Amino acid sequence: MVSFLEVVYWVTVLCCLGQKHLVTGGCSGKCCRGRNMGCSTTDWRMDRAFAKCYCDEDCIKTKDCCFDYFTECPAQDCAASAWSVWSGCAKPCQPSVRVRVRQVEQQPGNGGDPCPSLEERAGCREYRDHRGSQCGLSSGPAFITSLEFGKGRPKHDSYGNPLDPGFCMEFKMESRTAHCTVENRPHTLWMRYITEGFKVCVACEPPALQNRSCQGDGQESKEAVLQWQAVGNPLCRGTWKKVQKTPQCTCPTQHIFIFT
């Protein structure tokens, strides 16, 4: 027959074990990255079974997480810094690329959103060489880019005087390559609006404006059909016919570009 003291002893032991289980059970202090078979304990699982359960990131996929996984191991999305300033063009006096980057400030964890792209590239063109001398105009095709790029161009000289506002050339788009429509990078989406048969307006403004002209604007050309090429994707190119020269561009915004 069990004595009263033995009953008290076993009740005390069971109570201590229960308290220890409450303190050490679940995922408290056990969160792990990826799949880690050692990142486990024995406790209630999310499927309501009391068995071996895990506290690693992959337990969400295998559905064997401990009951408190989402409380003790909350998802952490990747955090990235702000974009850096744009770099200069890789090559002067010709269509090239510029780059901007950002850094990872917090790695994703526990099933959080992955990191976004950390680098962006965009077409550009600089008008002075490495010695600081102004680039001359060539007889090649017209190089064009988005109207958005022109918003960053200076409107005043170093003395604060307003620069020549330039002019606008209107063209009827005759042809374009298929490469213009397959671009999906952030700074090349404008190329999708280059459409055959539509009238487009191309602004000629400083610093592309030199001696009252922009490369490939067709002012002095006797050719009926002229060539153009998109900056940022040399495979996006085609032909157009000159319509007229106007003081300002009046086309719909998506059909206004700039000479580079």
N, C-alpha and C positions, 0 to 999 in steps of 0.2 A: 504494500500500500504506500502510495506516494505521500510524503510528509508535506506539511504546510511550507516549510522552509525551501524544499525542492521546487515547489510551485512558484514561490516568489523568485527564486534564482532564475528559472527558465523564462519567466515573464520579463525579468530585467534584461536577460540576454537578447531576447527577441526584440524588445524595444530599442536596445542599442543598435542592433543590426538594421532595424527599420530606419533609424535616424541616419545611420551611415549611408544607407542606400539612397535616401533622399538628398544627401549632400553630394554624393559622387555619381549618381546615376545620370542618364541623359547625355546631352552634348556640352554641358558646361565645361569650358576650357579645352574642348577636344576638336574644334573645327579644323579641318584639313583641306588642302587643295587637291584637285584631281581625284583619282581613285586610289585610296590608301586602305588596304585591307586591315592594317593595324589600327586604324582610326575607328574603333568600335567599342561597344560595351554591351551589357545585357540589360535590357529595359523594355518598356513598352514601345512598340513600333507604331507607325502610322496606320498600319492595317489592323491595329488593335490586338496584335499578338505579342505576348511577353517572350522575347527571344533575343538573339543577337541582332543588334542594330548598328547602323553606321552614322558617322558625322562628317563624311567627306563630300565634296561637291557632286560626285557622280551618284550619290545615293538617291538623288532626285530621279535620275534615269532608271536606276535599278529598283526603285520604290522600296528600299529597305532602310529609310532614315529613321532615326529615333524620333519619338513623339514631339520633342522640343527643338528639332533641328532649325526650323524657320525662326524660332524665337532666339535661340542661342547663336545661330550662324546666319544672320540676316544678309541678304544679297547686297553686294557692293558693286555699283556700276563703275565702269572705267571713267576717270576724270582726266580731261586733257586741258592744257593751258590755252591761252588765247594764241591766235596766229601771230607769227613774227611779221616784221615788215617784209615787203617783197625784196628779193635780191635784185641786183642789176642784171641786165641781159647778159647771157653767156658770151655772146659775140657782138661786137659793135658793127654798125653800118650795114647790117643785114638782118633779115627775120631770124629771131632766135627765141629762147625761152627764159623765163624768170621763175624763181622758186620761192615758196614760203613754207615754213615748218611750224610744228607745235610739239610739245613734249607731254609725255604721260605723267600726270601728277598722282594718280592712284590706279593701281592695277585692279582689274575686275576680280571679284571673288564670290564664292558661294552662288554661282549661277547668275551673277550680275551681267549687265550689258557689256559686250566686248568693246575694245577701243576703236574709235573711228580712224579714218585715214590721217596720217601724221605729216603728209606732204602734198602740196598742190603745185601744179605747173601751169603756166599760162604763156601764150605767145606775147612777144614784145619786139621792139626795135629801138635802138639808141642811135642818136644822130651825131655823136662825136666819137672819134676813135680813142685809143688808149692814151694818145698824146694830147687830147683835148681839142684836136682840129675837127672842124665841121665836116661831116660826110657829104659827098656830092651825090647828085641824082644819077641814076643809071637808066638805061633804056629798056630794062626788063619789064615784067608784068606789074600791074598795080597790086600792092600789098595792102590788104584791108583787115580790120579787126572790129570788135564790137564798139558800139557807142559808149558803153559803160567805161571802157578803157580811156576814152577821151576826157571823162570827167576829172581824171587826176592830172591832166595836163595843165601847166601854168598858164594863167591868163594875163600876167603882168611880167615885165622884165625885171632885172635886178634893181632898177631904180624906182619901181612902182608904177611905171607907165604901162598903159594897156597895150597888149600885143595886137597885131593885125588879126581881126576875127576870121579872116579867110573867106571861103566861098563854098558852094556845094555843086557837085556834078551829079546829074541824073543819068542813069543807064537803064536799058532794058536787058534783063538777064536772058542770055541766049542758051547757055549750057552750064552745067556743073557736074562734077564727078559724084559718084555714089558715096564716097568717103565723107561728104559733108553731112550726111543724114545719119551716120552710125556713131558719131561722137557722143559720148555721154558723160565726159568729165565736166565738172562745174563750170570751168572757164572756156568751154568749147561749145556749149549748147546753142549759142547764138548762130552757129553755122547752119543749124537746121532751118533757119528762116530764109536762107538763100534759095530762092525758088525760081525755076525756069518760067519765063513768060511774064514775071512781075517787074515793075519798075522799082529800082532801088536808088537811094540817095547816099552819096559818099561825101563826107565833109573833108575839106582840105584846110587844115589849120596848123599853127605852129605846134611843135617844131618840125612837123613834116613839110610845112609850107616853106619853100625856098624859091626866091626869085619869081614870086607870084605863081608858083606851080607846085604840084605834088607828083611824085614819080607815078607814071602810068595814068595820069588823069585824062589823057587824050586830047588836051586843048590844041596841041600843035599837030596831032596825028591826022593823016589823011586816010588811014585804014578804017574800013566800015566796022570791022569786028576787032575788039581789043581783048587782051588777056588779063585775068586777075588771079590772085592766090590768097588764101586765108592764112594769116599769121597764127602759128600755133599748131597747124596741121598742113604741111606742104602737099599732102595728097588731096586736100580740098581746094579745087581750082576750077576754072572754066573760062567762058567768054561772055562778053556783053557788048552792046552797041550804045554809043554815046547819044544822049537825047538833047541835053542842054545844060548850060551853066547858070546857076541861080545864086542870089546873095545868101539865101538860107535854105536848109533842107526842110521840105514839107511832106515827105513820105511818112507813112505810119511808123511809129517808133521802132517796131521790130524789123523794119526794112531800111533803117538808117545805120550806116557804118561809117568808119573813118579811114582815111589813108594813113599808113604808117611809114 
